[in-house]
Amino acid sequence: MPGLFSKISEFLKSPQGRKYTDQAKRYAQDPKNRQKAQDMVNKFRGKGGPGGGQH
């Protein structure tokens, strides 16, 4: 799907794309937010997480 990836790349280079990229970087710098993101990644990978577990 080269068309999709080129559109994403173009968006990220645009002023609006840079704005969202900067927001994501600031969000990721907060340790609480980083833990939330890690928990979500673990959940999707099937590793459980707080309150979760493997079934």
C-alpha positions as CSV (number, residue, x, y, z in Angstrom):
1,M,0.0,0.0,0.0
2,P,2.5,2.7,-1.1
3,G,-0.3,5.2,-1.5
4,L,-1.4,5.0,2.1
5,F,2.2,5.3,3.4
6,S,2.9,8.2,1.2
7,K,-0.2,10.0,2.3
8,I,0.7,9.5,5.9
9,S,4.2,10.7,5.2
10,E,2.8,13.8,3.5
11,F,0.5,14.5,6.5
12,L,3.3,14.2,9.0
13,K,5.3,16.8,7.1
14,S,2.4,19.2,7.0
15,P,2.0,21.9,9.7
16,Q,-1.0,20.0,11.1
17,G,1.0,16.8,11.2
18,R,3.9,18.4,12.9
19,K,1.5,19.9,15.5
20,Y,0.1,16.4,16.3
21,T,3.6,14.9,16.4
22,D,4.7,17.6,18.9
23,Q,1.6,16.9,21.0
24,A,2.3,13.2,21.0
25,K,6.0,13.8,22.0
26,R,4.9,16.0,25.0
27,Y,2.3,13.4,26.0
28,A,4.8,10.6,25.9
29,Q,7.2,12.5,28.2
30,D,4.8,12.2,31.1
31,P,5.7,9.0,33.1
32,K,2.0,8.4,33.9
33,N,1.1,8.5,30.2
34,R,4.0,6.3,29.3
35,Q,2.8,3.7,31.7
36,K,-0.7,3.9,30.3
37,A,0.7,3.4,26.8
38,Q,2.8,0.5,27.9
39,D,-0.2,-1.1,29.6
40,M,-2.2,-0.8,26.3
41,V,0.7,-2.4,24.3
42,N,0.9,-5.3,26.8
43,K,-2.9,-5.7,26.7
44,F,-2.9,-6.0,22.9
45,R,0.1,-8.4,22.9
46,G,-1.8,-10.6,25.3
47,K,0.5,-10.1,28.3
48,G,-2.3,-8.8,30.5
49,G,-1.8,-5.7,32.6
50,P,-3.2,-4.2,35.7
51,G,-6.4,-5.9,36.5
52,G,-6.0,-8.2,33.6
53,G,-4.3,-11.5,33.0
54,Q,-4.1,-14.3,30.5
55,H,-7.1,-16.5,30.0
